[in-house]
Amino acid sequence: MTSAEETNPANNSKRDFLKWVLSGGLVAFAASVLYPILAYLKPPEQGEVEVSSVKVGKLADIPKDSGQIVKFGSKPVILLRTAAGELRAFSATCTHLDCTVQYRKDFGVIWCACHNGKYDLNGHNISGPPPRPLNEYKVILQGEEVFVSKNT
Amino acid sequence: MNAYLKRFYDWIDERVQLEDLVHFLGKKYVPIHRHSVWYYFGGVSLFLFIIQVVTGILLLLYYKSGEALAFESIQFIMSKVQFGWLIRSIHSWTANLFILTAMIHMFSVYFEKSYRKPREITWLTGMLMFFLALGFGFSGYLLPWNELAFFATKVGTDIAGVVPVIGKPIMIFLRGGQEVTGATLSRFFGFHVAVLPGIFTVLLGIHLILIQRQGMSEPLVEKDATEVPQKTMPFFPNFLLRDMLLWLIVLNLLAILAVFFPWELGKKADAFAPAPAGIKPEWYFLFMFQTLKYIPGKLLVFDGEVFGIMLFSVAGILWTMVPFWDTKSSRGEQNRFISYIGIFVIFYIMVLTILGWIS
């Protein structure tokens, strides 16, 4: 390229224009290739069945001073029956790092094995790393049948 | 027979000119000094990686991914397939040994400051392979779809999720949804057998080519005695034979471990069972896991977990970038500060791992 061409402003603007068109086209092309790949990697929202209440079983089958995990849609819920016979239900997903909690008869607490988090029988975090209490669920008695439902 | 071999060699040589390669091999030397023993750990790591590829492919012939099939297919491998127990145990043991030898290799390179100019790229590819090895470990751990793996994956991916802004999308990307489900298993399977091996092989290629191109690094101390002729050993066959002998010993060790300490399968994962008591991550994640336990729930403005993750990320990045900020070693000077950091890191990892193990 001679210096005359370089200094010619008309030539330079043509060159700039082409540069922009080509690099813009290249970016657009890369985006149109990458976009479908990135979108593909994002898992689709699964239409979850909205569960508002589940039947657990007969009251007589739930021993006093015990805890059991109940399937609430795709989420685990812990159903407690205290030594006094009172029924309570909480989300069984530890508020710390997502593990599933269990009832510890020996300590009388709800316990998470992963990082030794403890909740009292009202679902309040009392020791260990959990930052928040467990969400409460409603327990409904219809005759002899026990139901757990969303606390709304 | 020899005549046939010779003719075969000549046939190849005529087409691809082998003499350069033969000449190169003949001139390859390994320096001998009091730290020479550390040269073997890279080779052992390579050997263990090869075992992982072979046994991994073998497992792939029977393994079935998916919530309903994964656990059962490993049970099938362990109980019905001839020597299935052996192949699976060797794969699991080798995975752990591989992380260990790669760690030893990394620390020896670190303490010898062999990452210094001109070997920065070798160090970088090595570090990236080490992180990939951890990824191999984490993803492979889930594939049997047992209780321990299920909760380990829940916790591990949830930790990624607490990072501000980018955490949640990363968690969903890793899990293939909001929760750890069969979708997570499919993803981890894909990472473990396709994505990670692909990237790893490229990095390994660069790593090995660089070592051939630049030769073995020599310790800084030995360089002071420039007048004394450096003692060396021909790579081919002297060093290679020593390498192979060690590989044979390692293979025997693996066989002993696999036979006498077969890898447990545990109980099948159940999303509606509580986390089992005594649950712990793999030993190489234990020091981080234990650190998270000591960080309070709230530190300054951060959640404890976020703080811990940022701490380890910064430490990991600084460690990986050591060739670029340790300019003293690159100038050929001693840098004791680097050694002290390394000693501190080893001490920290060991103490926290032991604490995690006994607690």
Interface residues (C-beta under 8 A of the other chain):
Chain A: L41 K42 P43 Q46 I69 V70 K71 S74 P76 A92 C94 L97 D98 C99 T100 V101 Q102 C112 A113 C114 H115 P129 P131
Chain B: F151 K154 V155 D158 I159 I172 F173 R175 G176 G177 E179 A183 A271 F272 A273 P274 A275 P276 A277 G278 I279 L292 K293 G297 D303 G304 E305
